[in-house]
């Protein structure tokens, strides 16, 4: 089930973050701040065993009508079951409800999530070879609907 997180979920959200991204992660306190700042564009996926399978977070932008998919994370053991797609659909619907005209994100070109993003209609609009530092490239992708 996809739903907004509760404060009691934030420790589990951070655990998903570490499981998926290793040591290059947002700090645990960031998720409390995200909960307070972007609660209407922050969603979690409940796992069958009562744990969280993943989360997605969308944030506002300085560009009028644009929001960003700041992070999408699905535990490796839960991938391939449509959880990332379901999280993205929920987030995109929330973004549209806010009156935005497009969503942007960054992704490593080798990340398997590129296929998901393309299937949702995102297109590469830019490439940055050193986005997170030397030789750490990212594509900038965008989905327009307005």
N, CA, C and O of each residue as an XYZ file, in Angstrom:
584
protein
N       0.837     -1.176      0.000
C       0.000      0.000      0.000
C       0.887      1.246      0.000
O       1.851      1.330      0.761
N       0.557      2.197     -0.848
C       1.264      3.473     -0.912
C       0.491      4.466     -0.051
O      -0.730      4.577     -0.161
N       1.218      5.193      0.814
C       0.573      6.132      1.722
C       1.585      7.192      2.153
O       2.791      7.016      1.978
N       1.084      8.300      2.719
C       2.002      9.268      3.315
C       2.674      8.643      4.546
O       2.070      7.813      5.225
N       3.901      9.034      4.830
C       4.547      8.478      6.021
C       3.986      9.091      7.298
O       3.422     10.185      7.300
N       4.163      8.347      8.376
C       3.901      8.851      9.720
C       5.271      9.156     10.356
O       6.297      8.648      9.905
N       5.271      9.970     11.382
C       6.541     10.248     12.065
C       7.200      8.947     12.502
O       8.423      8.818     12.446
N       6.403      7.997     12.930
C       6.950      6.714     13.388
C       7.606      5.912     12.266
O       8.313      4.944     12.547
N       7.390      6.290     10.995
C       8.004      5.600      9.853
C       9.391      6.130      9.517
O      10.126      5.485      8.770
N       9.763      7.278     10.045
C      10.960      7.957      9.555
C      12.247      7.169      9.793
O      13.168      7.239      8.979
N      12.325      6.431     10.881
C      13.498      5.574     11.099
C      13.576      4.502     10.006
O      14.658      4.214      9.494
N      12.441      3.919      9.652
C      12.406      2.899      8.598
C      12.718      3.501      7.229
O      13.348      2.848      6.397
N      12.284      4.742      6.986
C      12.617      5.417      5.727
C      14.137      5.573      5.628
O      14.723      5.320      4.576
N      14.765      5.988      6.717
C      16.220      6.128      6.721
C      16.897      4.771      6.503
O      17.930      4.702      5.837
N      16.338      3.710      7.046
C      16.897      2.374      6.833
C      16.828      1.991      5.361
O      17.771      1.401      4.832
N      15.726      2.316      4.693
C      15.618      2.072      3.246
C      16.686      2.892      2.517
O      17.360      2.387      1.619
N      16.832      4.144      2.905
C      17.841      5.022      2.300
C      19.228      4.389      2.365
O      19.940      4.344      1.361
N      19.607      3.907      3.529
C      20.930      3.281      3.690
C      21.032      1.983      2.908
O      22.062      1.708      2.294
N      19.967      1.178      2.926
C      19.988     -0.090      2.188
C      20.190      0.133      0.696
O      20.908     -0.621      0.039
N      19.560      1.166      0.169
C      19.598      1.405     -1.275
C      20.848      2.175     -1.699
O      21.467      1.843     -2.710
N      21.220      3.194     -0.939
C      22.284      4.102     -1.389
C      23.601      3.938     -0.645
O      24.558      4.646     -0.958
N      23.688      3.043      0.317
C      24.958      2.782      0.997
C      25.394      3.937      1.880
O      24.674      4.344      2.792
N      26.577      4.460      1.602
C      27.119      5.537      2.434
C      26.840      6.924      1.866
O      27.038      7.918      2.563
N      26.392      7.014      0.637
C      26.109      8.304     -0.002
C      24.623      8.601      0.176
O      23.844      8.497     -0.772
N      24.233      8.973      1.403
C      22.818      9.075      1.755
C      22.495     10.431      2.390
O      23.377     11.165      2.836
N      21.204     10.727      2.411
C      20.724     11.848      3.213
C      20.837     11.449      4.679
O      20.634     10.280      5.009
N      21.157     12.394      5.570
C      21.220     12.050      6.994
C      19.831     11.784      7.555
O      18.826     12.210      6.985
N      19.786     11.082      8.668
C      18.500     10.695      9.249
C      17.612     11.893      9.568
O      16.399     11.819      9.374
N      18.178     12.985     10.049
C      17.356     14.145     10.409
C      16.722     14.807      9.198
O      15.715     15.503      9.326
N      17.308     14.592      8.017
C      16.741     15.161      6.799
C      15.301     14.687      6.601
O      14.445     15.462      6.174
N      15.033     13.427      6.908
C      13.696     12.882      6.652
C      12.653     13.496      7.581
O      11.490     13.624      7.200
N      13.052     13.877      8.792
C      12.114     14.602      9.652
C      11.809     15.965      9.030
O      10.657     16.397      9.010
N      12.837     16.634      8.526
C      12.619     17.930      7.892
C      11.773     17.775      6.632
O      10.897     18.600      6.371
N      12.025     16.735      5.857
C      11.232     16.484      4.648
C       9.770     16.243      5.007
O       8.866     16.704      4.311
N       9.551     15.524      6.088
C       8.194     15.256      6.575
C       7.471     16.576      6.869
O       6.300     16.738      6.527
N       8.172     17.508      7.501
C       7.578     18.796      7.848
C       7.406     19.718      6.642
O       6.420     20.451      6.560
N       8.352     19.688      5.711
C       8.349     20.620      4.584
C       7.537     20.145      3.380
O       6.855     20.945      2.739
N       7.605     18.883      3.078
C       7.002     18.357      1.847
C       6.101     17.159      2.132
O       6.100     16.192      1.370
N       5.345     17.212      3.207
C       4.510     16.088      3.620
C       3.480     15.663      2.600
O       3.049     14.510      2.600
N       3.072     16.582      1.721
C       2.064     16.223      0.717
C       2.676     15.603     -0.535
O       1.947     15.197     -1.440
N       4.000     15.526     -0.599
C       4.672     14.883     -1.740
C       5.742     13.900     -1.241
O       6.809     13.768     -1.840
N       5.437     13.229     -0.153
C       6.319     12.248      0.484
C       5.454     11.014      0.707
O       4.434     11.079      1.393
N       5.870      9.877      0.119
C       5.073      8.656      0.200
C       5.961      7.456      0.520
O       7.142      7.428      0.174
N       5.371      6.473      1.184
C       6.056      5.227      1.493
C       5.243      4.054      0.953
O       4.041      4.164      0.710
N       5.927      2.937      0.776
C       5.283      1.694      0.341
C       5.403      0.680      1.471
O       6.506      0.312      1.873
N       4.264      0.235      1.976
C       4.258     -0.788      3.014
C       4.643     -2.138      2.419
O       4.173     -2.519      1.347
N       5.505     -2.850      3.134
C       5.872     -4.192      2.730
C       4.872     -5.206      3.261
O       4.100     -4.906      4.172
N       4.886     -6.388      2.700
C       3.964     -7.440      3.123
C       4.234     -7.897      4.551
O       3.332     -8.391      5.229
N       5.469     -7.735      5.007
C       5.838     -8.190      6.349
C       5.757     -7.077      7.398
O       6.217     -7.254      8.526
N       5.178     -5.944      7.032
C       5.041     -4.837      7.969
C       6.179     -3.838      7.916
O       6.106     -2.787      8.553
N       7.234     -4.145      7.163
C       8.333     -3.194      7.002
C       8.001     -2.252      5.839
O       6.961     -2.392      5.196
N       8.881     -1.308      5.582
C       8.698     -0.436      4.420
C       9.538     -0.961      3.266
O      10.710     -1.296      3.440
N       8.933     -1.030      2.090
C       9.650     -1.473      0.896
C      10.332     -0.321      0.174
O      11.288     -0.539     -0.571
N       9.854      0.905      0.383
C      10.450      2.024     -0.319
C       9.785      3.332      0.024
O       8.826      3.391      0.795
N      10.325      4.390     -0.575
C       9.757      5.719     -0.398
C      10.059      6.563     -1.630
O      10.934      6.232     -2.431
N       9.320      7.658     -1.764
C       9.573      8.653     -2.798
C       9.326     10.022     -2.182
O       8.453     10.189     -1.331
N      10.107     10.993     -2.625
C       9.984     12.348     -2.102
C      10.075     13.349     -3.241
O      11.032     13.347     -4.015
N       9.068     14.202     -3.332
C       9.072     15.294     -4.299
C       9.196     16.610     -3.571
O       8.666     16.771     -2.472
N       9.902     17.563     -4.185
C      10.144     18.851     -3.532
C       9.870     19.997     -4.501
O       9.909     19.838     -5.721
N       9.596     21.143     -3.914
C       9.340     22.336     -4.712
C      10.638     22.825     -5.351
O      11.734     22.383     -5.007
N      10.475     23.750     -6.289
C      11.600     24.264     -7.062
C      11.524     25.776     -7.136
O      10.467     26.364     -6.905
N      12.634     26.402     -7.457
C      12.611     27.842     -7.702
C      12.003     28.164     -9.068
O      11.669     29.316     -9.348
N      11.863     27.148     -9.910
C      11.250     27.337    -11.224
C       9.726     27.263    -11.081
O       9.212     26.273    -10.561
N       9.009     28.266    -11.520
C       7.537     28.230    -11.424
C       6.955     27.012    -12.138
O       7.321     26.716    -13.276
N       6.056     26.315    -11.467
C       5.366     25.183    -12.070
C       6.153     23.889    -12.127
O       5.679     22.902    -12.689
N       7.352     23.877    -11.552
C       8.219     22.694    -11.622
C       8.458     22.151    -10.220
O       8.725     22.906     -9.285
N       8.359     20.839    -10.088
C       8.778     20.157     -8.863
C       9.839     19.131     -9.234
O       9.971     18.745    -10.395
N      10.582     18.703     -8.245
C      11.642     17.714     -8.446
C      11.333     16.428     -7.692
O      10.836     16.459     -6.567
N      11.629     15.307     -8.321
C      11.658     14.022     -7.630
C      13.030     13.984     -6.969
O      14.036     13.723     -7.628
N      13.067     14.242     -5.677
C      14.347     14.321     -4.986
C      14.938     12.939     -4.759
O      16.150     12.747     -4.863
N      14.068     11.972     -4.445
C      14.585     10.625     -4.188
C      13.489      9.586     -4.359
O      12.344      9.788     -3.955
N      13.867      8.483     -4.962
C      13.040      7.280     -5.059
C      13.932      6.125     -4.634
O      15.017      5.941     -5.184
N      13.485      5.355     -3.668
C      14.281      4.227     -3.189
C      13.370      3.040     -2.916
O      12.366      3.160     -2.214
N      13.734      1.889     -3.481
C      13.020      0.636     -3.245
C      14.060     -0.418     -2.876
O      15.045     -0.615     -3.588
N      13.825     -1.088     -1.754
C      14.765     -2.134     -1.321
C      14.990     -3.152     -2.436
O      14.069     -3.484     -3.181
N      16.206     -3.635     -2.541
C      16.563     -4.590     -3.596
C      15.645     -5.809     -3.585
O      15.230     -6.279     -4.645
N      15.328     -6.321     -2.409
C      14.490     -7.524     -2.303
C      13.055     -7.275     -2.760
O      12.310     -8.224     -3.005
N      12.667     -6.016     -2.876
C      11.289     -5.674     -3.243
C      11.162     -5.181     -4.681
O      10.061     -4.860     -5.128
N      12.252     -5.117     -5.395
C      12.216     -4.596     -6.763
C      11.578     -5.597     -7.714
O      11.544     -6.798     -7.447
N      11.072     -5.078     -8.829
C      10.462     -5.920     -9.842
C       9.005     -6.239     -9.570
O       8.410     -7.065    -10.262
N       8.423     -5.591     -8.567
C       7.020     -5.846     -8.216
C       6.135     -4.624     -8.460
O       4.973     -4.608     -8.055
N       6.679     -3.606     -9.117
C       5.889     -2.423     -9.438
C       5.815     -1.389     -8.332
O       5.027     -0.448     -8.416
N       6.625     -1.551     -7.293
C       6.576     -0.626     -6.159
C       7.084      0.754     -6.560
O       6.459      1.760     -6.225
N       8.200      0.818     -7.266
C       8.721      2.110     -7.721
C       7.728      2.825     -8.618
O       7.534      4.035     -8.503
N       7.107      2.081     -9.502
C       6.102      2.660    -10.403
C       4.908      3.192     -9.613
O       4.420      4.288     -9.890
N       4.438      2.425     -8.633
C       3.299      2.854     -7.818
C       3.653      4.106     -7.012
O       2.844      5.028     -6.913
N       4.849      4.143     -6.441
C       5.287      5.329     -5.707
C       5.346      6.543     -6.635
O       4.898      7.630     -6.268
N       5.891      6.361     -7.818
C       5.989      7.482     -8.768
C       4.617      7.960     -9.213
O       4.397      9.165     -9.332
N       3.692      7.044     -9.462
C       2.338      7.456     -9.857
C       1.687      8.310     -8.757
O       1.053      9.326     -9.040
N       1.854      7.881     -7.508
C       1.286      8.644     -6.385
C       1.918     10.030     -6.302
O       1.221     11.028     -6.115
N       3.230     10.085     -6.439
C       3.924     11.366     -6.373
C       3.527     12.278     -7.524
O       3.245     13.456     -7.307
N       3.503     11.759     -8.733
C       3.147     12.585     -9.895
C       1.724     13.120     -9.774
O       1.455     14.259    -10.156
N       0.807     12.304     -9.245
C      -0.569     12.773     -9.034
C      -0.593     13.911     -8.012
O      -1.330     14.882     -8.182
N       0.208     13.793     -6.956
C       0.275     14.854     -5.944
C       0.880     16.126     -6.533
O       0.450     17.234     -6.212
N       1.867     15.962     -7.385
C       2.477     17.128     -8.034
C       1.462     17.836     -8.937
O       1.358     19.062     -8.930
N       0.729     17.059     -9.701
C      -0.297     17.639    -10.577
C      -1.359     18.355     -9.752
O      -1.834     19.423    -10.140
N      -1.735     17.768     -8.610
C      -2.745     18.380     -7.742
C      -2.278     19.722     -7.202
O      -3.097     20.577     -6.866
N      -0.978     19.909     -7.118
C      -0.419     21.192     -6.684
C      -0.421     22.229     -7.813
O      -0.083     23.392     -7.594
N      -0.802     21.803     -9.016
C      -0.852     22.729    -10.138
C       0.447     22.870    -10.905
O       0.619     23.826    -11.661
N       1.355     21.943    -10.723
C       2.627     22.013    -11.447
C       2.437     21.610    -12.905
O       1.453     20.965    -13.266
N       3.389     21.999    -13.721
C       3.328     21.660    -15.139
C       4.377     20.632    -15.545
O       4.310     20.075    -16.641
N       5.364     20.375    -14.650
C       6.360     19.364    -14.976
C       7.090     18.891    -13.732
O       7.079     19.539    -12.686
N       7.723     17.740    -13.884
C       8.559     17.161    -12.836
C       9.935     16.897    -13.431
O      10.059     16.460    -14.575
N      10.960     17.169    -12.640
C      12.334     16.892    -13.047
C      12.967     15.952    -12.036
O      12.494     15.818    -10.907
N      14.046     15.303    -12.462
C      14.824     14.446    -11.587
C      16.216     14.297    -12.157
O      16.463     14.614    -13.321
N      17.127     13.812    -11.325
C      18.450     13.433    -11.809
C      18.631     11.947    -11.532
O      18.111     11.411    -10.553
N      19.378     11.296    -12.415
C      19.604      9.862    -12.269
C      20.930      9.504    -12.943
O      21.278     10.056    -13.987
N      21.650      8.588    -12.338
C      22.876      8.084    -12.969
C      22.480      7.362    -14.252
O      21.514      6.598    -14.246
N      23.194      7.581    -15.343
C      22.815      6.945    -16.616
C      22.746      5.418    -16.571
O      22.029      4.815    -17.370
N      23.472      4.788    -15.657
C      23.478      3.326    -15.555
C      22.438      2.782    -14.581
O      22.318      1.566    -14.431
N      21.689      3.650    -13.921
C      20.707      3.219    -12.936
C      19.540      2.531    -13.655
O      18.979      3.100    -14.591
N      19.166      1.320    -13.234
C      18.029      0.642    -13.872
C      16.726      1.431    -13.805
O      15.817      1.175    -14.595
N      16.613      2.386    -12.879
C      15.407      3.212    -12.778
C      15.186      4.070    -14.011
O      14.081      4.574    -14.216
N      16.209      4.249    -14.834
C      16.054      5.017    -16.077
C      14.919      4.436    -16.910
O      14.142      5.181    -17.507
N      14.820      3.119    -16.953
C      13.746      2.467    -17.719
C      12.382      2.852    -17.168
O      11.468      3.160    -17.934
N      12.237      2.839    -15.850
C      10.985      3.256    -15.224
C      10.659      4.690    -15.613
O       9.541      4.985    -16.035
N      11.627      5.571    -15.473
C      11.380      6.980    -15.776
C      10.995      7.185    -17.239
O      10.081      7.951    -17.544
N      11.687      6.507    -18.131
C      11.338      6.618    -19.564
C       9.920      6.099    -19.810
O       9.151      6.709    -20.554
N       9.579      4.973    -19.185
C       8.238      4.403    -19.357
C       7.149      5.328    -18.816
O       6.013      5.291    -19.288
N       7.487      6.151    -17.835
C       6.533      7.126    -17.302
C       6.439      8.375    -18.175
O       5.555      9.207    -17.977
N       7.351      8.507    -19.142
C       7.322      9.647    -20.046
C       8.419     10.674    -19.834
O       8.458     11.682    -20.539
N       9.308     10.443    -18.882
C      10.426     11.357    -18.675
C      11.379     11.290    -19.863
O      11.599     10.227    -20.444
N      11.936     12.442    -20.208
C      12.922     12.541    -21.280
C      14.187     13.200    -20.746
O      14.124     14.071    -19.879
N      15.330     12.781    -21.267
C      16.604     13.395    -20.886
C      16.651     14.794    -21.489
O      16.492     14.970    -22.697
N      16.872     15.795    -20.620
C      16.968     17.180    -21.100
C      18.355     17.767    -20.854
O      18.635     18.893    -21.264
N      19.214     17.014    -20.192
C      20.566     17.494    -19.935
C      21.423     16.389    -19.362
O      20.927     15.398    -18.826
N      22.730     16.588    -19.490
C      23.696     15.647    -18.937
C      24.742     16.436    -18.174
O      25.251     17.444    -18.664
N      25.062     15.974    -16.967
C      26.080     16.627    -16.152
C      27.099     15.571    -15.741
O      26.792     14.695    -14.933
N      28.326     15.646    -16.299
C      29.319     14.596    -16.064
C      29.870     14.534    -14.640
O      30.408     13.504    -14.236
N      29.745     15.614    -13.879
C      30.318     15.653    -12.520
C      29.287     16.168    -11.524
O      29.609     17.003    -10.679
N      28.070     15.688    -11.612
C      26.959     16.209    -10.816
C      27.230     16.125     -9.309
O      27.029     17.102     -8.587
N      27.682     14.969     -8.841
C      27.975     14.776     -7.422
C      29.478     14.678     -7.176
O      29.905     14.076     -6.191
N      30.270     15.255     -8.050
C      31.712     15.205     -7.910
C      32.348     14.604     -9.151
O      31.664     14.226    -10.102
N      33.649     14.528     -9.119
C      34.437     14.040    -10.253
C      33.951     12.669    -10.727
O      33.888     11.711     -9.957
N      33.614     12.606    -12.001
C      33.207     11.351    -12.660
C      32.001     10.695    -11.990
O      31.929      9.470    -11.899
N      31.064     11.501    -11.528
C      29.814     10.984    -10.954
C      28.665     11.624    -11.737
O      28.025     12.564    -11.265
N      28.410     11.093    -12.953
C      27.473     11.740    -13.866
C      26.013     11.531    -13.490
O      25.647     10.577    -12.802
N      25.199     12.458    -13.966
C      23.745     12.343    -13.833
C      23.098     12.884    -15.095
O      23.571     13.844    -15.704
N      21.999     12.237    -15.467
C      21.118     12.802    -16.473
C      20.082     13.634    -15.746
O      19.638     13.272    -14.657
N      19.701     14.735    -16.341
C      18.543     15.495    -15.868
C      17.389     15.091    -16.782
O      17.478     15.208    -18.004
N      16.308     14.616    -16.172
C      15.161     14.166    -16.937
C      13.945     14.992    -16.542
O      13.860     15.499    -15.423
N      12.999     15.120    -17.479
C      11.803     15.898    -17.212
C      10.575     15.230    -17.827
O      10.629     14.632    -18.902
N       9.481     15.357    -17.108
C       8.156     14.931    -17.585
C       7.273     16.165    -17.553
O       7.099     16.789    -16.506
N       6.717     16.513    -18.708
C       5.819     17.678    -18.802
C       4.398     17.194    -19.006
O       4.155     16.236    -19.739
N       3.461     17.865    -18.350
C       2.049     17.538    -18.551
C       1.185     18.786    -18.662
O      -0.005     18.677    -18.961
N       1.737     19.945    -18.435
C       0.913     21.152    -18.466
C       1.283     22.113    -19.550
O       0.661     23.168    -19.679
